[in-house]
Amino acid sequence: MFKKAQVAYLIRESFAGFHRRKLTTGVTILIMGSALLVLAILTLATLNMGNMLEKARAGIDMRVFLHEGLQNEQMAELQPRLMVIPGVQSVTWISPETALAQFKESLGEDAEILGLLDSNPLPASYHLILTPDARHLKAVEAIHAEIAVWAEVSEILFNQGWIDALETWNFRFQMASLAVGLIVFLAAVFVISNTVKLTMAASARVIQIQKLVGATNTFIRIPYLCEGMIQGMLAGILAMGLLGLAGWFLDDRLGGVIFFSPQQIFGFILFCIVLGLTGSFSAMRKYLTMQSEM
């Protein structure tokens, strides 16, 4: 355990570097903050894409159209068969008359053109609402495959193109976020590691004296580790602050865009602190090993 005087020295030295090396520290924080801002923007885009996907999935449904000429009993027997299919939440019967009324309503002022029809061309159908866990392409296709072989069914419609597009772009954003996250992680570790190496090289004489008087590697490392963690924290706060400011400024133009929750902001800054710690530890491990060999 460290004594009170030693703890006070370590705390003082952890912050002293910011005063001694204002330019180097400032540039390090700016570089890290810029890289982390790119990562935060791409992550935010991924979150919003996922939110859009969930909203679109909430509207995923299926229309099962029946052959003409079926008896009422035959059509009625289909409803319980549809209800027991895994992934189907509710089933609504839509008669040809109801379908025509809905079509007229969707046409609005142009509904007058339907007056030219001699008869109702729309078939009877069932409207299927799916459970939340079945509102993705694989589950929808499984339900479609099960119903499509029924003799009473003439056609099944669902918005496959929209689902495909959203899931494709969501996957791309997730992969891009992972790739950028890895690049930012390596870049941040490299920047902080080199900054700490320069700092320790400038303090080489002090480190040698500390080792001569019996200071352990752990005691020497702590101020530099803390300095790297503080740099990472400030870079994370800078990135979140800039992103929050841009979000506030563009809020009217980007209505409906979700921002990071307080828990996510805290997690992001914690990630930045770990970045700073990793970079500092990597630099000191090599430097102190090299010093001990000299």
N, C-alpha and C positions, 0 to 999 in steps of 0.2 A: 504493500500500500504506500502511496505517496504521502509525504507530509504536507501540511497546509501551505508552507512556503513554496514547495515544489508544484503543488496544484495551481497556486496563484501565478507562478512563473509560466507554466504551460498555457494557462488561459491568456496571459498577457502576450506570449509569443505567438499564439494562434491568430491574434488580430494584428500583431505588430507588422506582419508582412504587408498588409493592405496600406499601411502608412509609408513603409519604406519603399515599396515597389508599386506605386500608384499606376504608372503607365502600363507595366507588364500585367498587373492584375486586371486593370480595366480592359485591356485588349483581350485577355483570356476570357473574361466574362462576356464581352461582346461577341466573340467568335462562337463560344458555346451557346449563348442565348440565341444567336441567329440560326445555328444548326437545330437547336431544340424547337425553335419557332416553326421551322419547316416540318419537323416531326409532329408538332402539335396541330398544325393546320391539316396535315394529311390524316391524322387520327380523328380530328373533328369531322372531316369530310366522310370518313368511314362510319362514324357514329350516325351522322345524318343520313347516309345512304342506308344504313341498317334500319333507321327509324322509318324512312320512306318505304322500305321493303316490308316492314311490319304492318304499316298502314295499308299498303297494297294487298298484303295477304289477308287482312281483315275483310277485304271485299271480294276475295276469291270465292266463287260459287260455281255451280254446274247446272246446266239445263239439259234434261233428258227428254227428248222429243219422241213421241210414240207414233206408230203406224196408224194410218186412217183405217176406219172400219172395225176397230176393236170394240168389243162389248164393254159396257160400264163395269161389269163384274171383273173382267180381265184387267182393266185399268186400275180398279180399286185394289186388286190383289198385289199390285206392284209396290204400293206404299209400304206395307210392313217388310217386304223383301229389301227395299231400299234402306229402311231404318236400321236394319241389323248389320249393314255393311260397316266395318271399322272405319272411322274417320268421318262418318255422316252424322251431323248434329241434329238437323231437322229436315223434313221433307214437306213441301207445299204443292198441292195440286193446282194446276193452272189450266182452266178449260179454254177451248178455242175462243169463246166470247170474251173471257177475261184477258187473254193474250191480245186480242184485237183492240180492246179498250186501252190496254197499256201502250200498245203501239201508237194509237191515235194520240194519246197524251204526250208521248215522246216526240211526235211530229209537230205538235203545237199548231201554228197557223196553217201549216201545210197538210193538216189532217183531212182537208176537204177532198183531196185527191182520192182518198179511200172510198168516196161515194161512187166512184166509177166501177168498183168491183161488183160482180154479180153475186159472189158468195164469199164467205170467210175462208181465206187460203191457209190460215194458221192452224197448225195441229195442236192437239192436247199435249201437255208436257208436265214434268215434275221439276220443281226448283229445289236444288239441294244446297243447304248451308253446311259447310264443313267445320269440324272441330279445329281449334287453334293449332294443334299439333299435326294436323293433316293439310295445312295450308302451305304446302310446298310442292314443287314439281313432281318429285318421286311419288308422294302419296296420292296426288291428284291423278297421275297416270295409272297408278294401281287401281284406284276406284273406277277410272274410265275403262280399263281392261276388263274388270269384272262385269260391268253393266253392258258393255258393247256387244257381248255374245247373246244377250237375251233376245228372243224372237220378237218380242213386242216393241223393241227399241229401234227407231229408225236413224237417230242421230244424237250425238252428245256434243255440247259446246261448252268450252271453258276458255278463259283468257290466258292461253299458254304463252303467247308471244311476250306479253307484259311480264309474266313470271320469269321467263327465260332471261329477258334483258336485265331485270333487276338483280337476279341472282348472279348473273355474269359480272355485272359492274360491282356488286358488293364483294364478290370474290377477288376481283382485280384490286379494289381499294384495300382489302385486307392484306393481300400479298405485297402491295406497294408499301403499306404501312410497316409491315415486318421488315422489308428490305431497307427502307429508309431508317427504321429504328436501329437496325444493325449497323448501318453506315454511320449514323449519328453517334451511336455508342462507341464505336471504334475511333471516330474522329475526336470525340470529347475526351476519351481516355488518352489519346495521343497528345492533344493540346495541353491538358492538365499535367500529364506526365513530363512533357518537355519543359513546361513552366516550372514545375517542382525541381527538375534537374538543374535548371539554370539558377533557381533560388538556392539550392543546396551547394552548387558549385561556388556561388558567391559567398556562401557561409561555410566553406570548407574548413577555414582556419578555426572557426568557432566549434564546428563538429569535432575536429581533432582534439581541441582542448577539452571538450566535454567527455570524449572517450578516455583521455589521459587521466581525468579526475574520477573516472569510474562510472560515467553515465552509460546506461544500457541502451541498446538499439531502440527498445520500446520507448524509453524516455525521450530519445532524440526524435523519433518518428512522430510522436503525438501532435506537436504543433503543426507539422506539415500535413498530417492527415486531416486535422481540423480545418486548416486553411483550404485544402482541396474540397472538403465537404461544404464549407461556407461558399466557395466559388461556385460549386455546382448548384447550391441552393439559390444564390443570387441570380445565376443564369436561368434557372427554372422560373423564378419569380419574374424576371425580365421578359421571358418568352410568354408566360401567361398574362402578364400585364399588357404587353403589346397586342396579344390576340384579343384580350378582353376589351381594350380600347378600340380596336378595329371592329369588333362585334357591336359595341355600343354605337359607333359612328355609322355603321351600315345596317343597323337594326331595322330601320324603316324600309330599306331597299331589299333586305333579305328576310322578309317576314316568314315566320315558321321555322327558322333555323334554330336548332337546339345547341346549347353551349355545355361545357363541362360542368358537372355537379361539383359541390364543394369537396365531396369525397374523392372524385376523380382528380381535381386540382391538387389536393393533398397528396394523392398517390403519384402524380406526375412530378411534383417537387421532391418527394421522397426518392423517386427514381433518379432525379438529377443529383441529389446528395450522394446516392450510391455511385453514380458516375464519377463524381469528384473524389470520393474515397478510393475507388478502384484505380483511377489515374495516379493519385498520390502514392498509393501503396506500391504500384508497379514501378514507379520511378525510384522510390526509396529502397526497395528490395535490391535492385541492381546497383544503386549508387553505394549503399552501405556495405554491400558485399565487396564491391570494388575497392572501397576505402580500407576494409579490413585486410585485403590482400596486399595493399601497398606498404 
